[in-house]
């Protein structure tokens, strides 16, 4: 990942909000999560907030292959940390 990249751990509402906003600001966003249905939506449609346009993100279910991260945000329920 390059300097203008961010890894977001989580696939819920806050993760979607942060992913959309960061992607809109030209940050390369990768979302890491275990919720398969959400990851498929992110892969096909990007991150979208209500009536706004979707923003491109990468969605993965495994951290394998991530060699370095400049920024990361953990947005999961406390029971999942």
Backbone as XML, in Angstrom:
<?xml version="1.0"?>
<chain id="A" units="angstrom">
  <residue number="1" name="UNK">
    <atom name="N" x="0.838" y="-1.179" z="0.000"/>
    <atom name="CA" x="0.000" y="0.000" z="0.000"/>
    <atom name="C" x="0.885" y="1.245" z="0.000"/>
  </residue>
  <residue number="2" name="UNK">
    <atom name="N" x="0.452" y="2.233" z="-0.699"/>
    <atom name="CA" x="1.249" y="3.446" z="-0.774"/>
    <atom name="C" x="0.872" y="4.425" z="0.335"/>
  </residue>
  <residue number="3" name="UNK">
    <atom name="N" x="1.522" y="5.572" z="0.325"/>
    <atom name="CA" x="1.336" y="6.557" z="1.387"/>
    <atom name="C" x="-0.092" y="7.098" z="1.441"/>
  </residue>
  <residue number="4" name="UNK">
    <atom name="N" x="-0.775" y="7.147" z="0.320"/>
    <atom name="CA" x="-2.150" y="7.632" z="0.285"/>
    <atom name="C" x="-3.119" y="6.457" z="0.314"/>
  </residue>
  <residue number="5" name="UNK">
    <atom name="N" x="-2.890" y="5.553" z="1.264"/>
    <atom name="CA" x="-3.759" y="4.395" z="1.366"/>
    <atom name="C" x="-4.192" y="4.197" z="2.806"/>
  </residue>
  <residue number="6" name="UNK">
    <atom name="N" x="-5.322" y="3.521" z="2.949"/>
    <atom name="CA" x="-5.859" y="3.274" z="4.275"/>
    <atom name="C" x="-6.508" y="1.902" z="4.302"/>
  </residue>
  <residue number="7" name="UNK">
    <atom name="N" x="-6.251" y="1.156" z="5.357"/>
    <atom name="CA" x="-6.899" y="-0.118" z="5.596"/>
    <atom name="C" x="-7.983" y="0.106" z="6.636"/>
  </residue>
  <residue number="8" name="UNK">
    <atom name="N" x="-9.208" y="-0.267" z="6.303"/>
    <atom name="CA" x="-10.315" y="-0.179" z="7.253"/>
    <atom name="C" x="-10.705" y="-1.596" z="7.633"/>
  </residue>
  <residue number="9" name="UNK">
    <atom name="N" x="-10.669" y="-1.868" z="8.926"/>
    <atom name="CA" x="-11.039" y="-3.188" z="9.423"/>
    <atom name="C" x="-12.473" y="-3.088" z="9.932"/>
  </residue>
  <residue number="10" name="UNK">
    <atom name="N" x="-13.365" y="-3.769" z="9.231"/>
    <atom name="CA" x="-14.789" y="-3.724" z="9.544"/>
    <atom name="C" x="-15.579" y="-3.460" z="8.278"/>
  </residue>
  <residue number="11" name="UNK">
    <atom name="N" x="-16.848" y="-3.874" z="8.283"/>
    <atom name="CA" x="-17.670" y="-3.734" z="7.082"/>
    <atom name="C" x="-19.043" y="-3.133" z="7.374"/>
  </residue>
  <residue number="12" name="UNK">
    <atom name="N" x="-19.220" y="-2.567" z="8.530"/>
    <atom name="CA" x="-20.518" y="-2.017" z="8.908"/>
    <atom name="C" x="-20.731" y="-0.584" z="8.453"/>
  </residue>
  <residue number="13" name="UNK">
    <atom name="N" x="-21.671" y="0.078" z="9.096"/>
    <atom name="CA" x="-22.069" y="1.428" z="8.702"/>
    <atom name="C" x="-20.935" y="2.439" z="8.834"/>
  </residue>
  <residue number="14" name="UNK">
    <atom name="N" x="-20.225" y="2.425" z="9.957"/>
    <atom name="CA" x="-19.125" y="3.384" z="10.117"/>
    <atom name="C" x="-17.988" y="3.098" z="9.149"/>
  </residue>
  <residue number="15" name="UNK">
    <atom name="N" x="-17.702" y="1.826" z="8.922"/>
    <atom name="CA" x="-16.663" y="1.480" z="7.946"/>
    <atom name="C" x="-17.042" y="1.980" z="6.558"/>
  </residue>
  <residue number="16" name="UNK">
    <atom name="N" x="-18.314" y="1.840" z="6.199"/>
    <atom name="CA" x="-18.786" y="2.323" z="4.901"/>
    <atom name="C" x="-18.664" y="3.837" z="4.805"/>
  </residue>
  <residue number="17" name="UNK">
    <atom name="N" x="-19.044" y="4.537" z="5.856"/>
    <atom name="CA" x="-18.943" y="5.998" z="5.877"/>
    <atom name="C" x="-17.495" y="6.448" z="5.700"/>
  </residue>
  <residue number="18" name="UNK">
    <atom name="N" x="-16.596" y="5.888" z="6.488"/>
    <atom name="CA" x="-15.185" y="6.274" z="6.387"/>
    <atom name="C" x="-14.606" y="5.898" z="5.025"/>
  </residue>
  <residue number="19" name="UNK">
    <atom name="N" x="-14.959" y="4.721" z="4.531"/>
    <atom name="CA" x="-14.452" y="4.278" z="3.230"/>
    <atom name="C" x="-14.899" y="5.220" z="2.120"/>
  </residue>
  <residue number="20" name="UNK">
    <atom name="N" x="-16.169" y="5.595" z="2.131"/>
    <atom name="CA" x="-16.680" y="6.495" z="1.095"/>
    <atom name="C" x="-16.003" y="7.859" z="1.169"/>
  </residue>
  <residue number="21" name="UNK">
    <atom name="N" x="-15.879" y="8.391" z="2.356"/>
    <atom name="CA" x="-15.276" y="9.725" z="2.499"/>
    <atom name="C" x="-13.794" y="9.724" z="2.131"/>
  </residue>
  <residue number="22" name="UNK">
    <atom name="N" x="-13.065" y="8.719" z="2.564"/>
    <atom name="CA" x="-11.640" y="8.649" z="2.231"/>
    <atom name="C" x="-11.433" y="8.418" z="0.741"/>
  </residue>
  <residue number="23" name="UNK">
    <atom name="N" x="-12.240" y="7.552" z="0.151"/>
    <atom name="CA" x="-12.124" y="7.314" z="-1.286"/>
    <atom name="C" x="-12.458" y="8.575" z="-2.072"/>
  </residue>
  <residue number="24" name="UNK">
    <atom name="N" x="-13.450" y="9.323" z="-1.625"/>
    <atom name="CA" x="-13.798" y="10.580" z="-2.284"/>
    <atom name="C" x="-12.648" y="11.578" z="-2.219"/>
  </residue>
  <residue number="25" name="UNK">
    <atom name="N" x="-11.826" y="11.471" z="-1.177"/>
    <atom name="CA" x="-10.663" y="12.354" z="-1.007"/>
    <atom name="C" x="-9.422" y="11.797" z="-1.708"/>
  </residue>
  <residue number="26" name="UNK">
    <atom name="N" x="-9.620" y="10.823" z="-2.613"/>
    <atom name="CA" x="-8.548" y="10.242" z="-3.427"/>
    <atom name="C" x="-7.585" y="9.360" z="-2.640"/>
  </residue>
  <residue number="27" name="UNK">
    <atom name="N" x="-8.051" y="8.787" z="-1.541"/>
    <atom name="CA" x="-7.258" y="7.830" z="-0.787"/>
    <atom name="C" x="-7.606" y="6.432" z="-1.286"/>
  </residue>
  <residue number="28" name="UNK">
    <atom name="N" x="-6.599" y="5.592" z="-1.478"/>
    <atom name="CA" x="-6.836" y="4.201" z="-1.849"/>
    <atom name="C" x="-7.286" y="3.451" z="-0.598"/>
  </residue>
  <residue number="29" name="UNK">
    <atom name="N" x="-8.511" y="2.945" z="-0.617"/>
    <atom name="CA" x="-9.101" y="2.314" z="0.559"/>
    <atom name="C" x="-9.226" y="0.815" z="0.342"/>
  </residue>
  <residue number="30" name="UNK">
    <atom name="N" x="-8.784" y="0.057" z="1.339"/>
    <atom name="CA" x="-9.002" y="-1.382" z="1.374"/>
    <atom name="C" x="-9.799" y="-1.687" z="2.633"/>
  </residue>
  <residue number="31" name="UNK">
    <atom name="N" x="-10.875" y="-2.455" z="2.459"/>
    <atom name="CA" x="-11.707" y="-2.858" z="3.579"/>
    <atom name="C" x="-11.449" y="-4.332" z="3.859"/>
  </residue>
  <residue number="32" name="UNK">
    <atom name="N" x="-11.148" y="-4.645" z="5.119"/>
    <atom name="CA" x="-10.901" y="-6.016" z="5.555"/>
    <atom name="C" x="-12.032" y="-6.430" z="6.478"/>
  </residue>
  <residue number="33" name="UNK">
    <atom name="N" x="-12.689" y="-7.518" z="6.159"/>
    <atom name="CA" x="-13.784" y="-7.954" z="7.009"/>
    <atom name="C" x="-14.127" y="-9.410" z="6.810"/>
  </residue>
  <residue number="34" name="UNK">
    <atom name="N" x="-15.085" y="-9.886" z="7.615"/>
    <atom name="CA" x="-15.512" y="-11.277" z="7.536"/>
    <atom name="C" x="-16.952" y="-11.427" z="7.042"/>
  </residue>
  <residue number="35" name="UNK">
    <atom name="N" x="-17.678" y="-10.333" z="6.901"/>
    <atom name="CA" x="-19.067" y="-10.374" z="6.447"/>
    <atom name="C" x="-19.061" y="-10.489" z="4.923"/>
  </residue>
  <residue number="36" name="UNK">
    <atom name="N" x="-19.244" y="-11.707" z="4.431"/>
    <atom name="CA" x="-19.084" y="-11.994" z="3.002"/>
    <atom name="C" x="-20.028" y="-11.197" z="2.117"/>
  </residue>
  <residue number="37" name="UNK">
    <atom name="N" x="-21.273" y="-11.040" z="2.532"/>
    <atom name="CA" x="-22.246" y="-10.297" z="1.715"/>
    <atom name="C" x="-21.814" y="-8.844" z="1.544"/>
  </residue>
  <residue number="38" name="UNK">
    <atom name="N" x="-21.338" y="-8.232" z="2.612"/>
    <atom name="CA" x="-20.886" y="-6.835" z="2.527"/>
    <atom name="C" x="-19.649" y="-6.717" z="1.648"/>
  </residue>
  <residue number="39" name="UNK">
    <atom name="N" x="-18.707" y="-7.665" z="1.782"/>
    <atom name="CA" x="-17.501" y="-7.619" z="0.964"/>
    <atom name="C" x="-17.836" y="-7.720" z="-0.517"/>
  </residue>
  <residue number="40" name="UNK">
    <atom name="N" x="-18.815" y="-8.558" z="-0.860"/>
    <atom name="CA" x="-19.231" y="-8.675" z="-2.262"/>
    <atom name="C" x="-19.819" y="-7.371" z="-2.778"/>
  </residue>
  <residue number="41" name="UNK">
    <atom name="N" x="-20.621" y="-6.706" z="-1.959"/>
    <atom name="CA" x="-21.191" y="-5.416" z="-2.364"/>
    <atom name="C" x="-20.085" y="-4.393" z="-2.568"/>
  </residue>
  <residue number="42" name="UNK">
    <atom name="N" x="-19.126" y="-4.332" z="-1.635"/>
    <atom name="CA" x="-18.011" y="-3.394" z="-1.782"/>
    <atom name="C" x="-17.223" y="-3.685" z="-3.054"/>
  </residue>
  <residue number="43" name="UNK">
    <atom name="N" x="-16.976" y="-4.963" z="-3.343"/>
    <atom name="CA" x="-16.207" y="-5.337" z="-4.535"/>
    <atom name="C" x="-16.921" y="-4.939" z="-5.815"/>
  </residue>
  <residue number="44" name="UNK">
    <atom name="N" x="-18.220" y="-5.106" z="-5.859"/>
    <atom name="CA" x="-18.975" y="-4.832" z="-7.085"/>
    <atom name="C" x="-19.454" y="-3.386" z="-7.201"/>
  </residue>
  <residue number="45" name="UNK">
    <atom name="N" x="-19.824" y="-2.779" z="-6.087"/>
    <atom name="CA" x="-20.451" y="-1.455" z="-6.133"/>
    <atom name="C" x="-19.647" y="-0.344" z="-5.475"/>
  </residue>
  <residue number="46" name="UNK">
    <atom name="N" x="-18.616" y="-0.669" z="-4.729"/>
    <atom name="CA" x="-17.879" y="0.345" z="-3.995"/>
    <atom name="C" x="-18.598" y="0.719" z="-2.714"/>
  </residue>
  <residue number="47" name="UNK">
    <atom name="N" x="-18.136" y="1.767" z="-2.066"/>
    <atom name="CA" x="-18.742" y="2.259" z="-0.826"/>
    <atom name="C" x="-19.710" y="3.384" z="-1.168"/>
  </residue>
  <residue number="48" name="UNK">
    <atom name="N" x="-20.930" y="3.261" z="-0.697"/>
    <atom name="CA" x="-21.953" y="4.252" z="-1.044"/>
    <atom name="C" x="-22.757" y="4.630" z="0.189"/>
  </residue>
  <residue number="49" name="UNK">
    <atom name="N" x="-23.010" y="5.919" z="0.336"/>
    <atom name="CA" x="-23.834" y="6.437" z="1.426"/>
    <atom name="C" x="-25.130" y="6.948" z="0.826"/>
  </residue>
  <residue number="50" name="UNK">
    <atom name="N" x="-26.230" y="6.361" z="1.203"/>
    <atom name="CA" x="-27.583" y="6.722" z="0.753"/>
    <atom name="C" x="-27.641" y="7.108" z="-0.716"/>
  </residue>
  <residue number="51" name="UNK">
    <atom name="N" x="-27.968" y="8.336" z="-1.038"/>
    <atom name="CA" x="-28.209" y="8.741" z="-2.427"/>
    <atom name="C" x="-26.957" y="9.255" z="-3.135"/>
  </residue>
  <residue number="52" name="UNK">
    <atom name="N" x="-25.814" y="9.147" z="-2.510"/>
    <atom name="CA" x="-24.579" y="9.626" z="-3.131"/>
    <atom name="C" x="-24.049" y="8.599" z="-4.130"/>
  </residue>
  <residue number="53" name="UNK">
    <atom name="N" x="-23.128" y="9.047" z="-4.942"/>
    <atom name="CA" x="-22.478" y="8.141" z="-5.884"/>
    <atom name="C" x="-21.597" y="7.159" z="-5.117"/>
  </residue>
  <residue number="54" name="UNK">
    <atom name="N" x="-21.383" y="5.968" z="-5.644"/>
    <atom name="CA" x="-20.474" y="5.021" z="-4.992"/>
    <atom name="C" x="-19.014" y="5.404" z="-5.253"/>
  </residue>
  <residue number="55" name="UNK">
    <atom name="N" x="-18.164" y="5.071" z="-4.306"/>
    <atom name="CA" x="-16.735" y="5.344" z="-4.429"/>
    <atom name="C" x="-15.986" y="4.019" z="-4.419"/>
  </residue>
  <residue number="56" name="UNK">
    <atom name="N" x="-14.966" y="3.889" z="-5.262"/>
    <atom name="CA" x="-14.257" y="2.612" z="-5.377"/>
    <atom name="C" x="-13.442" y="2.274" z="-4.132"/>
  </residue>
  <residue number="57" name="UNK">
    <atom name="N" x="-13.509" y="1.016" z="-3.740"/>
    <atom name="CA" x="-12.706" y="0.486" z="-2.636"/>
    <atom name="C" x="-12.314" y="-0.948" z="-2.983"/>
  </residue>
  <residue number="58" name="UNK">
    <atom name="N" x="-11.263" y="-1.428" z="-2.367"/>
    <atom name="CA" x="-10.889" y="-2.837" z="-2.444"/>
    <atom name="C" x="-11.495" y="-3.514" z="-1.223"/>
  </residue>
  <residue number="59" name="UNK">
    <atom name="N" x="-11.978" y="-4.729" z="-1.369"/>
    <atom name="CA" x="-12.561" y="-5.467" z="-0.248"/>
    <atom name="C" x="-11.923" y="-6.841" z="-0.174"/>
  </residue>
  <residue number="60" name="UNK">
    <atom name="N" x="-11.423" y="-7.184" z="1.014"/>
    <atom name="CA" x="-10.735" y="-8.455" z="1.195"/>
    <atom name="C" x="-11.205" y="-9.131" z="2.487"/>
  </residue>
  <residue number="61" name="UNK">
    <atom name="N" x="-11.065" y="-10.444" z="2.534"/>
    <atom name="CA" x="-11.464" y="-11.188" z="3.725"/>
    <atom name="C" x="-10.268" y="-11.730" z="4.506"/>
  </residue>
  <residue number="62" name="UNK">
    <atom name="N" x="-9.066" y="-11.527" z="3.989"/>
    <atom name="CA" x="-7.864" y="-12.023" z="4.651"/>
    <atom name="C" x="-6.757" y="-10.975" z="4.542"/>
  </residue>
  <residue number="63" name="UNK">
    <atom name="N" x="-5.990" y="-10.783" z="5.594"/>
    <atom name="CA" x="-4.894" y="-9.818" z="5.541"/>
    <atom name="C" x="-3.669" y="-10.322" z="4.791"/>
  </residue>
  <residue number="64" name="UNK">
    <atom name="N" x="-3.703" y="-11.572" z="4.333"/>
    <atom name="CA" x="-2.571" y="-12.134" z="3.590"/>
    <atom name="C" x="-2.324" y="-11.285" z="2.346"/>
  </residue>
  <residue number="65" name="UNK">
    <atom name="N" x="-1.095" y="-10.903" z="2.148"/>
    <atom name="CA" x="-0.739" y="-10.099" z="0.983"/>
    <atom name="C" x="-0.606" y="-8.614" z="1.288"/>
  </residue>
  <residue number="66" name="UNK">
    <atom name="N" x="-1.067" y="-8.188" z="2.442"/>
    <atom name="CA" x="-0.878" y="-6.785" z="2.828"/>
    <atom name="C" x="0.499" y="-6.676" z="3.456"/>
  </residue>
  <residue number="67" name="UNK">
    <atom name="N" x="1.410" y="-5.997" z="2.790"/>
    <atom name="CA" x="2.782" y="-5.935" z="3.277"/>
    <atom name="C" x="3.035" y="-4.729" z="4.171"/>
  </residue>
  <residue number="68" name="UNK">
    <atom name="N" x="2.366" y="-3.633" z="3.897"/>
    <atom name="CA" x="2.534" y="-2.454" z="4.749"/>
    <atom name="C" x="1.275" y="-1.595" z="4.649"/>
  </residue>
  <residue number="69" name="UNK">
    <atom name="N" x="1.002" y="-0.897" z="5.716"/>
    <atom name="CA" x="-0.170" y="-0.034" z="5.767"/>
    <atom name="C" x="0.276" y="1.308" z="6.319"/>
  </residue>
  <residue number="70" name="UNK">
    <atom name="N" x="-0.076" y="2.378" z="5.628"/>
    <atom name="CA" x="0.279" y="3.700" z="6.127"/>
    <atom name="C" x="-0.676" y="4.136" z="7.228"/>
  </residue>
  <residue number="71" name="UNK">
    <atom name="N" x="-1.959" y="3.913" z="7.008"/>
    <atom name="CA" x="-2.975" y="4.257" z="8.004"/>
    <atom name="C" x="-3.942" y="3.094" z="8.120"/>
  </residue>
  <residue number="72" name="UNK">
    <atom name="N" x="-4.458" y="2.886" z="9.324"/>
    <atom name="CA" x="-5.510" y="1.880" z="9.474"/>
    <atom name="C" x="-6.524" y="2.376" z="10.487"/>
  </residue>
  <residue number="73" name="UNK">
    <atom name="N" x="-7.755" y="1.930" z="10.298"/>
    <atom name="CA" x="-8.855" y="2.305" z="11.182"/>
    <atom name="C" x="-9.587" y="1.021" z="11.534"/>
  </residue>
  <residue number="74" name="UNK">
    <atom name="N" x="-9.801" y="0.794" z="12.821"/>
    <atom name="CA" x="-10.546" y="-0.377" z="13.273"/>
    <atom name="C" x="-11.955" y="0.080" z="13.626"/>
  </residue>
  <residue number="75" name="UNK">
    <atom name="N" x="-12.931" y="-0.436" z="12.889"/>
    <atom name="CA" x="-14.330" y="-0.054" z="13.084"/>
    <atom name="C" x="-15.188" y="-1.315" z="13.195"/>
  </residue>
  <residue number="76" name="UNK">
    <atom name="N" x="-15.000" y="-2.023" z="14.297"/>
    <atom name="CA" x="-15.768" y="-3.229" z="14.569"/>
    <atom name="C" x="-16.416" y="-3.088" z="15.940"/>
  </residue>
  <residue number="77" name="UNK">
    <atom name="N" x="-17.398" y="-3.911" z="16.213"/>
    <atom name="CA" x="-18.019" y="-3.904" z="17.527"/>
    <atom name="C" x="-16.993" y="-4.339" z="18.564"/>
  </residue>
  <residue number="78" name="UNK">
    <atom name="N" x="-17.097" y="-3.822" z="19.763"/>
    <atom name="CA" x="-16.081" y="-4.098" z="20.790"/>
    <atom name="C" x="-15.943" y="-5.581" z="21.090"/>
  </residue>
  <residue number="79" name="UNK">
    <atom name="N" x="-17.002" y="-6.359" z="20.922"/>
    <atom name="CA" x="-16.915" y="-7.800" z="21.175"/>
    <atom name="C" x="-16.087" y="-8.514" z="20.126"/>
  </residue>
  <residue number="80" name="UNK">
    <atom name="N" x="-15.814" y="-7.851" z="18.994"/>
    <atom name="CA" x="-15.041" y="-8.455" z="17.905"/>
    <atom name="C" x="-13.581" y="-8.033" z="17.884"/>
  </residue>
  <residue number="81" name="UNK">
    <atom name="N" x="-13.168" y="-7.193" z="18.820"/>
    <atom name="CA" x="-11.778" y="-6.720" z="18.797"/>
    <atom name="C" x="-10.828" y="-7.676" z="19.457"/>
  </residue>
</chain>
